[in-house]
Amino acid sequence: MTQQSTSAESTGHASAGPSTRRRQLGFRLLALRKASGLSAEEAGTRAGVSKATVSRYEQAKGNVRWNQVDQLCRVYGASDAERLELIEWAKNSKVTEGWWVPYAGRLSDPMRMLLPLEYEASSIWHLTVGVIPGLLQTREYAAAISATPGSALDPQAVTEFLDMRMQRQKILNRESPPDLHVVLDESVLHRKVGGGDVMAGQLDVLLDRGREPNITIQVLPFDAGAYSAALSTFIVYGGADPSLDVIFIENAVGALFLEEEEARQTYNNARTFLRQEALDPDSSAELIAETRKKHLRNQK
């Protein structure tokens, strides 16, 4: 599934949140329907639901009624064990109100899709070639980004943007945080965002965060191969089931969410290569520390 868009904090971390369960359910229902040889319209007619409902469930859009899932499973000839499992998923797939709900009316379509993924992920893998990843940004660094030429944010929107950025980072501080693996292009360390003092503070945070057991930071040096240069920033949100990993790619005009198996394999290969090509975490920390000193010297 490729989706393109434009334009209550928990202390624990579940292995599968509501959004993930809906996606799992959607993939399983789609597989069952294909195995049955029925079209979405035929399946809906036999189950007493609309074609749109069948498609919506398969695409993990909106909340799910468990009794309709029950009927679809019976139409598809699912085993009792599988039918009961999918019914249980349906009952537990209702999206509860996350911390982002108060902002919902002002979020872009990509952000409305991304925030639940980020919140529920048990692993996050991030290659960045432009700026420090949002989950590791200081407020000062994020503020400097929001003040760049071309930004259309008014002062109130900037404050809201910064508050949200800091709220998102709380997933790294909860009892069972996600495993975060970041590969930074070396240029990100040298690019002066907000001045030398802001950069020094930001690199301090990278050094501190990189010591945490669930966070790995690697730097992709300037002399890395052409393969790396051809890649743009991407994020892989993972959970207990690798077949449900989602690749997120953002650019100036929109965003892509890739879920096809071919895309997963492509980006898995890219991650393997980048891990090997980047400096190891200790060498990366040394380079970050050296670059921090340069920013302070240049500030004087």
C-alpha positions as CSV (number, residue, x, y, z in Angstrom):
1,M,0.0,0.0,0.0
2,T,1.5,3.4,-1.0
3,Q,-0.2,6.4,0.4
4,Q,0.8,9.9,-0.7
5,S,-0.3,13.0,1.1
6,T,0.2,16.7,0.6
7,S,-0.2,19.4,2.3
8,A,-3.3,10.3,26.2
9,E,0.4,9.9,26.8
10,S,1.1,6.3,28.0
11,T,4.0,5.4,30.2
12,G,4.2,1.9,28.7
13,H,4.8,0.8,25.1
14,A,2.5,-1.8,23.6
15,S,3.8,-4.2,21.0
16,A,1.0,-3.2,18.7
17,G,-1.1,0.0,19.1
18,P,-4.5,0.6,17.5
19,S,-3.1,1.9,14.2
20,T,-0.9,-1.1,13.9
21,R,-3.7,-3.5,14.7
22,R,-5.9,-1.9,12.1
23,R,-3.2,-2.3,9.5
24,Q,-2.6,-5.9,10.5
25,L,-6.3,-6.6,10.3
26,G,-6.5,-4.9,6.9
27,F,-3.7,-7.0,5.4
28,R,-5.2,-10.2,6.7
29,L,-8.7,-9.4,5.4
30,L,-7.3,-8.5,2.0
31,A,-5.4,-11.8,1.9
32,L,-8.5,-13.7,2.9
33,R,-10.6,-12.0,0.2
34,K,-8.0,-12.7,-2.5
35,A,-7.8,-16.3,-1.4
36,S,-11.5,-16.6,-1.7
37,G,-11.5,-15.2,-5.2
38,L,-14.2,-12.6,-4.4
39,S,-14.2,-9.0,-5.5
40,A,-14.7,-6.3,-2.8
41,E,-18.3,-5.8,-4.2
42,E,-19.1,-9.5,-4.1
43,A,-17.6,-9.9,-0.5
44,G,-19.6,-6.9,0.7
45,T,-22.9,-8.2,-0.8
46,R,-22.5,-11.6,0.8
47,A,-21.5,-10.1,4.2
48,G,-24.2,-7.4,4.2
49,V,-21.8,-4.5,4.0
50,S,-20.9,-2.0,1.3
51,K,-18.0,-2.3,-1.1
52,A,-16.7,0.9,0.4
53,T,-16.6,-0.7,3.9
54,V,-14.7,-3.7,2.6
55,S,-12.1,-1.4,1.0
56,R,-11.9,0.8,4.0
57,Y,-11.2,-2.1,6.3
58,E,-8.5,-3.4,4.0
59,Q,-6.9,0.0,3.8
60,A,-7.0,0.5,7.6
61,K,-9.0,3.6,7.3
62,G,-11.3,4.5,10.2
63,N,-12.6,2.4,13.1
64,V,-13.8,-1.2,12.6
65,R,-16.9,-3.0,13.7
66,W,-16.1,-6.4,15.0
67,N,-19.4,-7.9,13.9
68,Q,-18.7,-6.9,10.3
69,V,-15.3,-8.5,10.5
70,D,-16.9,-11.6,11.8
71,Q,-19.3,-11.7,8.8
72,L,-16.4,-11.1,6.3
73,C,-14.4,-13.9,7.8
74,R,-17.3,-16.3,7.5
75,V,-17.8,-15.3,3.8
76,Y,-14.1,-15.8,3.2
77,G,-14.1,-19.3,4.8
78,A,-11.6,-18.4,7.5
79,S,-11.0,-21.0,10.2
80,D,-12.6,-20.4,13.5
81,A,-9.3,-19.7,15.1
82,E,-8.4,-17.0,12.6
83,R,-11.9,-15.5,12.7
84,L,-11.7,-15.2,16.5
85,E,-8.3,-13.7,16.3
86,L,-9.3,-11.1,13.7
87,I,-12.4,-10.3,15.8
88,E,-10.2,-9.6,18.8
89,W,-8.0,-7.4,16.7
90,A,-11.1,-5.5,15.6
91,K,-12.3,-5.0,19.1
92,N,-8.9,-3.6,20.1
93,S,-8.3,-1.4,17.0
94,K,-10.2,1.6,18.0
95,V,-7.9,4.6,18.1
96,T,-7.8,6.3,21.5
97,E,-7.1,9.9,21.9
98,G,-3.4,10.6,21.6
99,W,-1.6,13.7,22.9
100,W,-1.9,15.1,19.3
101,V,-5.7,15.2,19.3
102,P,-5.9,18.9,20.4
103,Y,-3.8,19.8,17.4
104,A,-5.6,17.6,14.9
105,G,-7.4,20.4,13.1
106,R,-4.1,22.1,12.4
107,L,-2.1,19.1,11.4
108,S,-1.2,18.3,7.8
109,D,-2.4,15.0,6.3
110,P,1.2,13.5,6.6
111,M,1.5,14.4,10.3
112,R,-1.9,12.9,11.1
113,M,-0.7,9.6,9.7
114,L,2.9,9.9,11.1
115,L,2.2,10.7,14.7
116,P,0.3,7.4,15.6
117,L,3.0,5.4,13.7
118,E,5.8,7.2,15.6
119,Y,4.0,6.8,18.9
120,E,3.3,3.0,18.5
121,A,6.6,2.0,16.9
122,S,8.9,-0.3,18.8
123,S,11.8,0.7,16.5
124,I,12.6,3.8,14.4
125,W,15.4,3.9,11.8
126,H,16.2,7.3,10.5
127,L,18.6,8.4,7.7
128,T,18.8,12.2,7.6
129,V,20.7,14.3,5.1
130,G,19.3,17.7,5.9
131,V,18.9,18.5,9.6
132,I,19.0,16.7,13.0
133,P,16.1,14.3,13.4
134,G,13.1,15.9,15.2
135,L,13.2,13.3,18.0
136,L,16.7,14.5,18.9
137,Q,16.4,18.3,18.3
138,T,16.8,20.9,21.0
139,R,14.1,23.5,21.2
140,E,16.6,26.1,20.2
141,Y,17.7,24.2,17.1
142,A,14.0,23.5,16.2
143,A,13.2,27.2,16.6
144,A,16.1,28.2,14.3
145,I,14.7,25.8,11.6
146,S,11.2,27.4,11.9
147,A,12.8,30.8,11.4
148,T,14.4,30.0,8.1
149,P,13.5,32.0,5.0
150,G,10.3,30.8,3.4
151,S,8.7,29.6,6.6
152,A,5.0,30.6,6.7
153,L,4.5,30.1,10.4
154,D,3.3,33.0,12.5
155,P,4.6,33.4,16.1
156,Q,1.8,31.4,17.7
157,A,2.2,28.6,15.1
158,V,5.9,28.5,15.8
159,T,5.3,28.1,19.6
160,E,2.8,25.3,18.8
161,F,5.3,23.6,16.4
162,L,8.0,23.7,19.1
163,D,5.6,22.4,21.8
164,M,4.7,19.5,19.6
165,R,8.3,18.7,18.7
166,M,9.1,18.5,22.4
167,Q,6.0,16.4,23.1
168,R,7.0,13.9,20.4
169,Q,10.4,13.4,22.1
170,K,8.7,12.0,25.2
171,I,8.5,8.6,23.6
172,L,12.2,8.3,24.2
173,N,11.8,8.8,27.9
174,R,9.0,6.4,28.7
175,E,9.5,3.1,30.5
176,S,9.8,1.0,27.3
177,P,11.1,3.4,24.7
178,P,11.5,2.5,21.0
179,D,14.9,1.5,19.7
180,L,16.1,4.5,17.7
181,H,18.8,4.1,15.1
182,V,20.0,7.3,13.4
183,V,22.4,7.7,10.5
184,L,23.4,11.3,10.1
185,D,25.1,12.6,7.0
186,E,28.2,14.5,8.2
187,S,27.0,17.7,6.5
188,V,24.2,17.8,9.2
189,L,26.8,18.3,11.9
190,H,28.6,21.2,10.1
191,R,25.5,23.0,8.8
192,K,25.1,26.0,11.1
193,V,21.6,26.2,12.3
194,G,21.0,29.1,14.7
195,G,24.6,29.9,15.3
196,G,27.6,28.2,17.0
197,D,26.1,28.1,20.5
198,V,22.9,26.5,19.3
199,M,24.8,23.9,17.3
200,A,27.1,23.2,20.3
201,G,24.1,22.6,22.5
202,Q,22.5,20.4,19.8
203,L,25.6,18.3,19.4
204,D,25.8,18.0,23.2
205,V,22.3,16.4,23.1
206,L,23.4,14.0,20.4
207,L,26.4,12.9,22.5
208,D,24.2,12.4,25.6
209,R,21.4,10.6,23.8
210,G,23.9,8.4,22.0
211,R,25.0,6.9,25.4
212,E,21.5,5.6,26.0
213,P,21.0,1.9,25.5
214,N,18.1,2.2,23.1
215,I,19.7,4.9,20.9
216,T,22.3,4.3,18.3
217,I,23.8,7.3,16.3
218,Q,26.2,6.8,13.4
219,V,27.7,9.5,11.1
220,L,28.0,9.0,7.4
221,P,31.3,10.6,6.6
222,F,32.0,12.9,3.6
223,D,34.1,10.2,2.0
224,A,31.3,7.6,1.9
225,G,30.4,6.1,-1.4
226,A,28.1,7.3,-4.2
227,Y,25.4,4.9,-3.1
228,S,24.8,6.9,0.1
229,A,24.8,10.2,-1.8
230,A,21.9,8.9,-3.9
231,L,19.7,8.3,-0.9
232,S,17.4,11.0,0.6
233,T,16.1,11.3,4.1
234,F,13.8,8.4,5.1
235,I,12.4,6.9,8.3
236,V,11.4,3.2,8.9
237,Y,8.8,2.7,11.6
238,G,8.8,-0.9,12.8
239,G,7.0,-3.1,15.2
240,A,6.8,-6.8,16.3
241,D,5.9,-7.8,12.7
242,P,8.5,-6.7,10.1
243,S,6.0,-7.3,7.4
244,L,4.1,-4.2,8.7
245,D,7.1,-1.8,8.7
246,V,6.3,1.6,7.1
247,I,8.8,3.7,5.2
248,F,8.2,7.4,5.5
249,I,9.7,9.8,2.9
250,E,9.1,13.6,3.1
251,N,10.0,16.4,0.7
252,A,9.0,20.0,0.2
253,V,5.7,19.3,-1.4
254,G,4.4,16.3,0.4
255,A,5.1,12.8,1.8
256,L,5.1,9.2,0.9
257,F,4.2,6.2,3.2
258,L,5.5,3.0,1.6
259,E,4.2,-0.4,2.7
260,E,4.8,-2.7,-0.3
261,E,7.1,-5.7,0.4
262,E,9.4,-4.6,-2.5
263,A,9.9,-1.2,-0.9
264,R,10.6,-2.8,2.5
265,Q,13.2,-5.0,0.9
266,T,14.8,-2.0,-0.9
267,Y,15.1,0.0,2.3
268,N,16.2,-2.9,4.3
269,N,19.1,-3.4,1.9
270,A,19.8,0.4,2.1
271,R,19.9,0.2,5.9
272,T,22.3,-2.7,5.9
273,F,24.6,-0.9,3.5
274,L,24.5,2.4,5.5
275,R,25.2,0.7,8.8
276,Q,28.4,-0.7,7.2
277,E,29.4,2.5,5.4
278,A,28.8,4.9,8.4
279,L,31.3,5.3,11.2
280,D,30.7,3.1,14.2
281,P,28.9,4.7,17.2
282,D,32.2,5.4,19.1
283,S,33.9,7.0,16.1
284,S,30.7,8.9,15.3
285,A,30.7,10.3,18.9
286,E,34.3,11.4,18.5
287,L,33.5,13.3,15.2
288,I,30.4,14.9,16.8
289,A,32.6,16.1,19.7
290,E,35.2,17.5,17.4
291,T,32.6,19.3,15.3
292,R,31.1,20.7,18.5
293,K,34.4,22.3,19.4
294,K,34.7,23.8,15.9
295,H,31.3,25.5,16.3
296,L,32.4,27.0,19.6
297,R,35.7,28.2,18.1
298,N,33.9,29.8,15.2
299,Q,31.5,31.5,17.5
300,K,34.2,33.5,19.1
